[in-house]
Amino acid sequence: MIGQQYLVTINVPPLLEEAMVDCLLTVESSNGFSSLAVSAHGSEHETLSLAEQVAGRKKQIRFQMYVPEEQLEVLIGVLKKDFLGAGLHYWVMPVLESGII
């Protein structure tokens, strides 16, 4: 592996899926990304609709991508600017190893 890479995970409301795809295709087109539907669970009921409170889960779309260290600050900066107040939840983890087998 050349240089430190990070796994960036972003959970977004389904209504923002296409906007996030467009954003990531612009910022992260060289590395690509994955997306999948997930159910978010938590105790912050004020952010849930009545139906979500009854179901005990919130539908989200999760995006994941490998980001080289030198591009990480740019990506996070664009997300903070373009999605300010949108309720995105993200986290960044160092990648110890990756490959194709």
Stockholm file with secondary structure:
# STOCKHOLM 1.0

chainA/1-101         MIGQQYLVTINVPPLLEEAMVDCLLTVESSNGFSSLAVSAHGSEHETLSLAEQVAGRKKQIRFQMYVPEEQLEVLIGVLKKDFLGAGLHYWVMPVLESGII
#=GR chainA/1-101 SS CCSCEEEEEEEECGGGHHHHHHHHHHHSTTTCCEEEEEEECCSCGGGSCHHHHHHTCEEEEEEEEEEEHHHHHHHHHHHHHHTTTSCCEEEEEECSCCCCC
#=GC SS_cons         CCSCEEEEEEEECGGGHHHHHHHHHHHSTTTCCEEEEEEECCSCGGGSCHHHHHHTCEEEEEEEEEEEHHHHHHHHHHHHHHTTTSCCEEEEEECSCCCCC
//
